Amino acid sequence: MRDWLVAMRRDLHRHPELAFQEERTAGIVARRLGELGYHVRTGVGKTGVVGVMEGAGSGSARHVLLLRFDMDALPIHEQLELPFRSIYEGKMHACGHDAHTAIGLGVAELLARHRDQWGGVVKFVFQPAEEIVSGALAMIADGVLEHPKPDHTLALHMWAEEEVGVIGVTDGPALAASSAYHIVVRGRGSHGASPHLGRDPIVAAAQIIVALQTIVARNLNPLAQGVVTVGIVHGGTAPNIIPDSVELQGTIRAFSDEVMDLLRSRIHDVAAGIANALGCEADVSFSEKGTPATVNDPAIAALMRQVAAELVGSAHVRSDYRTMGAEDCAHFLRAAPGAYVFIGAGNKSKGITEPHHSPRFQIDEDALLNGVVLMTAGALRILSDER
């Protein structure tokens, strides 16, 4: 299967499609699932694809297993000179979702080919718009968690930060909850030569930016984890004008709802307090489209570590790997407990070291087979009740 997997991944890499625009990719997925005998639904969550098959072998008919793979690319211009580089300006598979889609189709083929070896039901979910953390909820709104309702979820991600041959499956939180915030510091504009006649929102914003860094350092339990990042600062129109307002935007990350609540509360209080002290006001808001933490079920995570150890050896299986990145697969795992697995895809000896979302991002394609074998074997264990 390796040559087919590589060819499929490279074809998808050459034709990246952004969030909710995955028409070509979805067409390839739907066509292949149909050829394999799956009952296929398209247009789920705009451009998502679902394939359902019932096993013909022994096993617990109670188990419905959701296998989730994301399809979308990023608005990045690829800088690698590869024979299969993106043919589209400003679009690139810079996170490995091309590999995820190819792996998903490989798993679907193996499970269909060996349908007599498992019972229960598999539900393949090829999701759009993960990069903007919107596709999972869109598919859920279109009923992806019904008819049949899944009992367990498996998902994976190529991970270039780890060498190929390493697999990470942790208990509990694997990826962080995330939320965006927006602060508008309002003052009173004046001439830059007469600051006493105004209320300078730039000075207030600068103090707020510095003070926000104390939240994690001084308000958060040192044994917990959290991130407060300021990513956007907008203010001013000319060097000799004090503006009326300054805009700050950023992101917060945590592994628990309690820490997220603390970060939100402190951001509001710090911004409002400093602005008030300097004669300004601060309007603080948080995005409603935040993503909860991606949390693994300990029992399913242990099963996947056992499968991983058989595949790559226990010395190459990490049980403590987690990241402050966020994933809307969290919504599937909340509805149907399971495991989110990291597949090492970097290779220093080949110069494959670029981080995700880099215009030079690449994976070691040997990781494709690891993904297919791990997900197929894990699915068979769950569906045959060998846990």
TIMAR-108399 format. One record per residue (C-alpha): residue in one letter; x, y, z. Coordinates in nm, 2 decimals. Example, Ala and Ser with C-alpha at 12.3 -4.5 7.8 and 13.67 -1.06 7.14 Angstrom:
 lodren   east  north     up
      a   1.23  -0.45   0.78
      s   1.37  -0.11   0.71
***
This chain:
 lodren   east  north     up
      m   0.00   0.00   0.00
      r   0.29   0.24   0.05
      d   0.33   0.35  -0.31
      w  -0.05   0.42  -0.33
      l  -0.04   0.61  -0.01
      v   0.25   0.83  -0.12
      a   0.09   0.89  -0.46
      m  -0.24   0.99  -0.30
      r  -0.08   1.22  -0.04
      r   0.13   1.39  -0.31
      d  -0.17   1.44  -0.53
      l  -0.36   1.60  -0.24
      h  -0.05   1.81  -0.16
      r  -0.04   1.95  -0.52
      h  -0.41   2.05  -0.50
      p  -0.46   2.21  -0.15
      e  -0.80   2.35  -0.07
      l  -0.88   2.59   0.21
      a  -1.14   2.56   0.48
      f  -1.49   2.48   0.35
      q  -1.35   2.48  -0.01
      e  -1.24   2.12  -0.01
      e  -1.46   2.02  -0.31
      r  -1.19   1.83  -0.51
      t  -1.06   1.65  -0.20
      a  -1.41   1.56  -0.08
      g  -1.49   1.43  -0.43
      i  -1.19   1.20  -0.42
      v  -1.28   1.08  -0.07
      a  -1.64   1.01  -0.15
      r  -1.57   0.83  -0.47
      r  -1.31   0.60  -0.30
      l  -1.53   0.52   0.00
      g  -1.82   0.44  -0.24
      e  -1.59   0.20  -0.44
      l  -1.50   0.03  -0.11
      g  -1.86  -0.03  -0.03
      y  -1.93   0.23   0.23
      h  -2.26   0.41   0.26
      v  -2.15   0.77   0.18
      r  -2.29   1.11   0.27
      t  -2.14   1.42   0.12
      g  -2.20   1.79   0.20
      v  -2.19   1.72   0.57
      g  -2.09   2.05   0.74
      k  -2.07   2.21   0.39
      t  -1.78   2.00   0.24
      g  -1.74   1.71   0.48
      v  -1.77   1.34   0.39
      v  -1.90   1.05   0.60
      g  -1.86   0.68   0.52
      v  -2.04   0.41   0.72
      m  -1.99   0.04   0.71
      e  -2.11  -0.25   0.94
      g  -1.87  -0.53   1.01
      a  -1.95  -0.89   0.91
      g  -1.74  -1.06   1.18
      s  -1.76  -1.13   1.54
      g  -1.73  -0.86   1.80
      s  -1.95  -0.63   2.00
      a  -2.23  -0.49   1.78
      r  -2.27  -0.22   2.05
      h  -1.95  -0.04   1.94
      v  -1.98   0.23   1.68
      l  -1.63   0.38   1.61
      l  -1.58   0.72   1.46
      l  -1.26   0.76   1.28
      r  -1.19   1.13   1.20
      f  -0.95   1.27   0.94
      d  -0.92   1.64   0.85
      m  -0.88   1.76   0.49
      d  -0.81   2.14   0.47
      a  -0.50   2.33   0.38
      l  -0.36   2.67   0.49
      p  -0.34   3.01   0.32
      i   0.04   2.99   0.29
      h   0.26   3.01  -0.02
      e   0.48   2.70  -0.04
      q   0.86   2.77  -0.06
      l   0.98   2.41  -0.12
      e   1.08   2.31  -0.47
      l   0.92   1.97  -0.49
      p   0.79   1.79  -0.79
      f   0.45   1.77  -0.61
      r   0.45   2.13  -0.46
      s   0.12   2.32  -0.45
      i   0.00   2.43  -0.79
      y  -0.20   2.72  -0.63
      e  -0.05   3.05  -0.52
      g  -0.10   3.11  -0.15
      k  -0.23   2.77  -0.06
      m  -0.04   2.49   0.09
      h  -0.08   2.17   0.30
      a   0.15   2.30   0.57
      c   0.01   2.10   0.85
      g  -0.01   1.74   0.72
      h  -0.38   1.72   0.64
      d  -0.30   1.58   0.30
      a  -0.13   1.29   0.48
      h  -0.43   1.25   0.72
      t  -0.67   1.22   0.43
      a  -0.45   0.96   0.25
      i  -0.41   0.76   0.58
      g  -0.79   0.77   0.63
      l  -0.85   0.62   0.29
      g  -0.59   0.36   0.36
      v  -0.76   0.26   0.68
      a  -1.09   0.25   0.51
      e  -0.96   0.01   0.25
      l  -0.81  -0.23   0.50
      l  -1.12  -0.24   0.72
      a  -1.34  -0.29   0.41
      r  -1.11  -0.56   0.28
      h  -1.11  -0.74   0.62
      r  -1.47  -0.68   0.70
      d  -1.52  -1.03   0.82
      q  -1.26  -0.97   1.10
      w  -1.46  -0.72   1.30
      g  -1.81  -0.64   1.42
      g  -1.99  -0.32   1.51
      v  -1.99  -0.02   1.28
      v  -1.72   0.22   1.16
      k  -1.80   0.57   1.07
      f  -1.53   0.75   0.88
      v  -1.55   1.13   0.92
      f  -1.35   1.34   0.67
      q  -1.37   1.68   0.82
      p  -1.33   2.03   0.66
      a  -1.21   2.35   0.82
      e  -1.01   2.22   1.10
      e  -0.76   2.50   1.05
      i  -1.02   2.76   1.15
      v  -1.17   2.52   1.42
      s  -1.51   2.53   1.26
      g  -1.56   2.21   1.06
      a  -1.63   1.97   1.35
      l  -1.92   2.18   1.48
      a  -2.05   2.23   1.13
      m  -2.06   1.85   1.08
      i  -2.22   1.80   1.42
      a  -2.49   2.05   1.33
      d  -2.55   1.84   1.02
      g  -2.60   1.53   1.23
      v  -2.27   1.35   1.21
      l  -2.30   1.22   1.56
      e  -2.64   1.05   1.49
      h  -2.76   0.75   1.29
      p  -2.56   0.58   1.42
      k  -2.44   0.75   1.73
      p  -2.06   0.68   1.80
      d  -1.94   0.52   2.12
      h  -1.57   0.59   2.06
      t  -1.35   0.82   1.86
      l  -1.00   0.78   1.71
      a  -0.80   1.06   1.54
      l  -0.44   1.13   1.46
      h  -0.20   1.40   1.35
      m   0.13   1.39   1.17
      w   0.38   1.56   1.41
      a   0.69   1.70   1.26
      e   0.84   1.79   1.60
      e   0.90   1.42   1.66
      e   1.11   1.18   1.46
      v   0.94   0.93   1.23
      g   0.89   0.61   1.43
      v   0.78   0.79   1.75
      i   0.42   0.78   1.85
      g   0.26   0.98   2.13
      v  -0.06   0.89   2.31
      t  -0.12   1.06   2.65
      d  -0.40   1.02   2.90
      g  -0.63   1.31   2.96
      p  -0.56   1.65   2.78
      a  -0.36   1.61   2.46
      l  -0.42   1.95   2.31
      a  -0.53   2.27   2.48
      a  -0.85   2.46   2.49
      s  -0.83   2.79   2.30
      s  -1.00   3.12   2.30
      a  -0.94   3.45   2.13
      y  -0.97   3.78   2.30
      h  -1.01   4.14   2.18
      i  -0.93   4.45   2.38
      v  -1.01   4.81   2.27
      v  -0.83   5.07   2.49
      r  -1.01   5.40   2.46
      g  -0.85   5.73   2.55
      r  -0.88   6.08   2.41
      g  -0.67   6.19   2.11
      s  -0.45   6.50   2.11
      h  -0.14   6.64   1.95
      g   0.17   6.45   2.02
      a   0.33   6.77   2.15
      s   0.05   6.82   2.40
      p   0.00   6.48   2.57
      h  -0.14   6.65   2.88
      l  -0.45   6.75   2.68
      g  -0.54   6.39   2.60
      r  -0.55   6.04   2.75
      d  -0.29   5.82   2.58
      p  -0.43   5.48   2.49
      i  -0.09   5.37   2.34
      v   0.08   5.41   2.68
      a  -0.21   5.23   2.85
      a  -0.20   4.95   2.59
      a   0.17   4.91   2.64
      q   0.13   4.87   3.01
      i  -0.15   4.62   2.96
      i   0.06   4.41   2.72
      v   0.34   4.39   2.98
      a   0.10   4.32   3.27
      l  -0.08   4.04   3.08
      q   0.25   3.84   3.10
      t   0.21   3.83   3.48
      i  -0.11   3.63   3.47
      v   0.05   3.30   3.40
      a   0.36   3.38   3.61
      r   0.17   3.51   3.92
      n  -0.19   3.41   3.91
      l  -0.17   3.05   3.77
      n  -0.08   2.76   3.99
      p   0.28   2.67   3.88
      l   0.17   2.31   3.85
      a  -0.09   2.41   3.59
      q  -0.03   2.52   3.23
      g  -0.16   2.82   3.05
      v  -0.06   3.07   2.77
      v  -0.16   3.43   2.72
      t  -0.03   3.57   2.39
      v  -0.08   3.92   2.23
      g  -0.07   3.87   1.86
      i  -0.21   4.19   1.72
      v  -0.15   4.56   1.81
      h  -0.32   4.83   1.61
      g  -0.31   5.20   1.69
      g  -0.22   5.54   1.56
      t  -0.22   5.71   1.22
      a   0.08   5.95   1.24
      p   0.39   5.99   1.46
      n   0.27   6.32   1.60
      i  -0.09   6.22   1.69
      i  -0.21   6.05   2.01
      p  -0.50   5.84   1.88
      d  -0.84   5.79   2.04
      s  -0.80   5.41   2.07
      v  -0.57   5.11   2.04
      e  -0.67   4.76   1.96
      l  -0.51   4.44   2.10
      q  -0.59   4.08   2.00
      g  -0.45   3.76   2.12
      t  -0.51   3.40   2.22
      i  -0.53   3.21   2.54
      r  -0.46   2.84   2.59
      a  -0.52   2.59   2.88
      f  -0.58   2.23   2.95
      s  -0.88   2.28   3.18
      d  -1.20   2.49   3.19
      e  -1.10   2.62   3.54
      v  -0.77   2.76   3.41
      m  -0.95   2.91   3.10
      d  -1.20   3.08   3.34
      l  -0.91   3.22   3.54
      l  -0.73   3.36   3.24
      r  -1.04   3.53   3.10
      s  -1.12   3.68   3.44
      r  -0.77   3.81   3.49
      i  -0.73   3.95   3.14
      h  -1.05   4.15   3.19
      d  -0.95   4.28   3.53
      v  -0.59   4.36   3.43
      a  -0.69   4.55   3.12
      a  -0.97   4.74   3.28
      g  -0.77   4.83   3.59
      i  -0.46   4.96   3.41
      a  -0.67   5.15   3.16
      n  -0.87   5.31   3.44
      a  -0.55   5.40   3.63
      l  -0.42   5.59   3.32
      g  -0.74   5.77   3.25
      c  -0.86   5.54   2.98
      e  -1.12   5.26   2.94
      a  -1.08   4.91   2.81
      d  -1.35   4.70   2.64
      v  -1.26   4.33   2.67
      s  -1.44   4.05   2.48
      f  -1.37   3.69   2.41
      s  -1.46   3.48   2.11
      e  -1.76   3.26   2.13
      k  -1.59   3.02   1.89
      g  -1.34   2.89   2.14
      t  -1.24   2.53   2.14
      p  -1.24   2.30   2.44
      a  -0.94   2.08   2.53
      t  -0.88   1.77   2.34
      v  -0.90   1.50   2.61
      n  -0.81   1.14   2.57
      d  -1.00   0.86   2.74
      p  -0.74   0.67   2.96
      a  -0.86   0.32   2.86
      i  -0.86   0.39   2.48
      a  -0.53   0.58   2.52
      a  -0.38   0.27   2.69
      l  -0.51   0.05   2.41
      m  -0.35   0.27   2.15
      r  -0.02   0.28   2.33
      q  -0.02  -0.10   2.34
      v  -0.08  -0.11   1.96
      a   0.19   0.15   1.91
      a   0.44  -0.05   2.11
      e   0.38  -0.35   1.89
      l   0.43  -0.14   1.59
      v   0.74   0.08   1.68
      g   0.86  -0.07   2.01
      s   0.78   0.06   2.35
      a   1.09   0.27   2.36
      h   0.95   0.49   2.09
      v   0.60   0.54   2.25
      r   0.55   0.85   2.45
      s   0.27   0.86   2.71
      d   0.33   1.23   2.82
      y   0.31   1.41   2.49
      r   0.08   1.71   2.48
      t   0.08   2.05   2.31
      m  -0.08   2.39   2.36
      g  -0.21   2.37   2.01
      a  -0.58   2.34   1.98
      e  -0.81   2.10   1.78
      d  -1.18   2.10   1.71
      c  -1.17   1.72   1.72
      a  -1.22   1.80   2.09
      h  -1.59   1.81   2.01
      f  -1.60   1.45   1.88
      l  -1.40   1.32   2.18
      r  -1.64   1.49   2.42
      a  -1.93   1.32   2.25
      a  -1.76   0.98   2.20
      p  -1.45   0.92   2.43
      g  -1.14   0.79   2.25
      a  -0.79   0.89   2.17
      y  -0.60   1.15   1.97
      v  -0.26   1.02   1.86
      f   0.05   1.20   1.74
      i   0.25   1.03   1.47
      g   0.62   1.13   1.44
      a   0.69   1.26   1.09
      g   1.01   1.46   1.12
      n   1.35   1.33   1.01
      k   1.66   1.53   1.09
      s   1.89   1.31   0.87
      k   1.67   1.41   0.57
      g   1.65   1.77   0.67
      i   1.28   1.74   0.76
      t   1.27   1.97   1.06
      e   1.04   2.26   0.97
      p   0.75   2.33   1.21
      h   0.39   2.31   1.13
      h   0.25   2.61   0.94
      s   0.59   2.69   0.79
      p   0.60   2.75   0.41
      r   0.88   2.49   0.41
      f   0.69   2.23   0.61
      q   0.74   1.87   0.50
      i   0.69   1.52   0.64
      d   0.88   1.19   0.61
      e   0.64   0.98   0.41
      d   0.74   0.67   0.60
      a   0.50   0.80   0.87
      l   0.21   0.73   0.64
      l   0.23   0.35   0.70
      n   0.27   0.40   1.07
      g  -0.06   0.60   1.07
      v  -0.25   0.34   0.86
      v  -0.13   0.04   1.07
      l  -0.19   0.21   1.40
      m  -0.54   0.33   1.32
      t  -0.64   0.01   1.16
      a  -0.51  -0.21   1.44
      g  -0.66   0.02   1.70
      a  -1.00   0.01   1.53
      l  -0.99  -0.37   1.51
      r  -0.91  -0.40   1.88
      i  -1.21  -0.18   1.97
      l  -1.45  -0.33   1.72
      s  -1.36  -0.69   1.82
      d  -1.38  -0.60   2.19
      e  -1.02  -0.70   2.25
      r  -0.96  -0.45   2.52
***
